[in-house]
Amino acid sequence: MSTPTPIVVPDLLPRLRADLMAAGFTVAGVQAHLGPVVAGALMREQALPAERATRDDGHPLSALIRLFTLGVEVPFEAVDAALPTLRAQGLLALGLAQRSGADVAALCDLRPYGTQDQDWWVASDLSVSSRRGPLEPDHVLGIGAASLTLASWTPRPQVRRALDIGVGCGIQALHLRDHCEQIVATDICARALEFARFNAALAGQEWELRAGSLMEPVAGEVFDLIVSNPPFVITPRAARVPMFSYRDGGRAGDEIVQDVVRGVGALLAPGGVAHFIGNWEIRDGAHWRDRWHEWLTGTGLDAWVVQREVQDPAQYAQLWARDGGHLPGSWIHDELYAAWLADFTDRGVEGVGFGVVTLQRPQVEREPFVDLVEVTGPVAAPMGPTVLAGMAARTWLAEHDDDAVLDVAWVVAPDVTLESHRRPTDAQPQVMLVRQGGGLRVSRQVDTTTAALLSVCDGDLSARAALAAIDAVLAATEPEVEPEEDTGSGAQHDQVAVIRALVADGILVPD
Ligand SMILES: C[S@@+](CC[C@H](N)C(=O)[O-])C[C@H]1O[C@@H](n2cnc3c(N)ncnc32)[C@H](O)[C@@H]1O
């Protein structure tokens, strides 16, 4: 039987909040208390350094870390001292812990989480290391790397209605509160909804929680913003492969992500945007973009997909066979590993992509844009502002013709630099690169004309005037080159494709 979920007791929650805050049980407080080495190990789910560091110091913060992060039993009086207004009895009443002889044992994981301006706490089921055993099928996951990726990549403009599909512990919804008037959050798992209810109440927030699969609970409604960290893990539909609701949507292959791609459009208001993450299969020598074109066809949605990583079938199988607590070397682990490999072989899967997806319902009748890019290196954090600006730029480009692009006096973004590479013996550079310092940290090779154009993009000259001036200078300095036919507007329009790409990347921005 699964562990009971926390209980919202309105009178006790302010006391819990105040005690946790006073004890310094915040992201910054715990980091400072443990130090970078121990905190770093904990981030990698290595509990032993933290267990040793907090064992004997009698510090209230150590008691809370041991109880809620490490899943270690803590004496009643130590909990009373760490939570002086709530006391250990209050924790029991909230269903966060239970009595174990003279000790208190946590029933769930409770971790500080926050932004620069906010301190929150997130309750979820105890992790694999704290439980010391395999997880239950309805395990409610705490904040993981995928949760943090989605939170980082979600832009935060003010909107009216927002939806979080697969709310789980509620991390995405916590962030939505700052910039969305109304929040609806769904989950198929009743325990997840109970954790979400508790975490919302602990943060003093209100979300409308609905039970059901994917878009079913909100059918017929529209939203300005949809976020989802769906159960996207590709899982063999084979006997004895455990089904964990936090990672497995119960569909074959990557169909759960396909369902989200094909389904969210009906829920988006004109101009509305969906941000989600997921895995996709790369099959039989096809390109990863082929799968996306197949999924997007007929949706009418703008799409910007950033593939961040590709794993081969063995890497993917290794990762997910052990997730859930089945250790390498055990027969069940090896059986699961083999099931994943067989499942991939059946469908000719050669790789699994992971990335961040932004879909938008266009505000006006037009051809949707589709931009499928691969960026595997480090990117800015948070990425939300880049995604917001990138969607605005792509939308503008989709709604304006080449003449309009040439009419703008573009400006080189402040984080862009130009690198020239030449052999020491050569006078002229062989390679010129424009490099973005922030955002996706794009770098693009440019030719002489584009480098010259960028050098005059300071908001004074339209692109049309700048290109005409550059053409004139190049013609004067390279008289031996025979002019091609129709150099005028034809050459300018060739440059427009380059300008469009630079604008989409955020290398050129409007003044
Ligand atoms: C990876 S967790 C994400 C939790 C949280 N939103 C986050 O970002 O960390 C996926 C969540 O989707 C839920 N889920 C699984 N299948 C679902 C379905 N068919 N419809 C809606 N939610 C589902 C799971 O119960 C789980 O809470």
The ligand as an SDF file (V2000), in Angstrom:
LIG
                    3D

 27 29  0  0  0  0  0  0  0  0999 V2000
    7.3950   13.8300  -14.5550 C   0  0  0  0  0  0  0  0  0  0  0  0
    6.0490   14.1290  -13.4880 S   0  0  0  0  0  0  0  0  0  0  0  0
    6.0050   15.8980  -13.5100 C   0  0  0  0  0  0  0  0  0  0  0  0
    5.6210   16.5130  -12.2090 C   0  0  0  0  0  0  0  0  0  0  0  0
    5.8210   18.0130  -12.1360 C   0  0  0  0  0  0  0  0  0  0  0  0
    4.8910   18.7170  -12.9930 N   0  0  0  0  0  0  0  0  0  0  0  0
    7.2450   18.4150  -12.4390 C   0  0  0  0  0  0  0  0  0  0  0  0
    7.4650   19.2160  -13.3590 O   0  0  0  0  0  0  0  0  0  0  0  0
    8.1540   17.9230  -11.7610 O   0  0  0  0  0  0  0  0  0  0  0  0
    4.6770   13.6670  -14.5110 C   0  0  0  0  0  0  0  0  0  0  0  0
    3.3350   13.8060  -13.8470 C   0  0  0  0  0  0  0  0  0  0  0  0
    2.3370   13.4380  -14.8090 O   0  0  0  0  0  0  0  0  0  0  0  0
    1.3600   12.6350  -14.1740 C   0  0  0  0  0  0  0  0  0  0  0  0
    0.7230   11.7960  -15.2000 N   0  0  0  0  0  0  0  0  0  0  0  0
    1.0570   10.5530  -15.6200 C   0  0  0  0  0  0  0  0  0  0  0  0
    0.2350   10.1560  -16.6110 N   0  0  0  0  0  0  0  0  0  0  0  0
   -0.6260   11.1710  -16.8250 C   0  0  0  0  0  0  0  0  0  0  0  0
   -1.7090   11.3640  -17.7040 C   0  0  0  0  0  0  0  0  0  0  0  0
   -2.0550   10.4500  -18.5830 N   0  0  0  0  0  0  0  0  0  0  0  0
   -2.3970   12.5160  -17.6200 N   0  0  0  0  0  0  0  0  0  0  0  0
   -2.0480   13.4840  -16.7290 C   0  0  0  0  0  0  0  0  0  0  0  0
   -1.0260   13.3470  -15.8680 N   0  0  0  0  0  0  0  0  0  0  0  0
   -0.3210   12.2140  -15.9240 C   0  0  0  0  0  0  0  0  0  0  0  0
    2.1090   11.8630  -13.1330 C   0  0  0  0  0  0  0  0  0  0  0  0
    1.2450   11.4070  -12.1030 O   0  0  0  0  0  0  0  0  0  0  0  0
    3.1230   12.8980  -12.6610 C   0  0  0  0  0  0  0  0  0  0  0  0
    2.6220   13.6420  -11.5910 O   0  0  0  0  0  0  0  0  0  0  0  0
  1  2  1  0
  2  3  1  0
  2 10  1  0
  3  4  1  0
  4  5  1  0
  5  6  1  0
  5  7  1  0
  7  8  2  0
  7  9  1  0
 10 11  1  0
 11 12  1  0
 11 26  1  0
 12 13  1  0
 13 14  1  0
 13 24  1  0
 14 15  1  0
 14 23  1  0
 15 16  2  0
 16 17  1  0
 17 18  1  0
 17 23  2  0
 18 19  1  0
 18 20  2  0
 20 21  1  0
 21 22  2  0
 22 23  1  0
 24 25  1  0
 24 26  1  0
 26 27  1  0
M  CHG  2   2   1   9  -1
M  END
$$$$
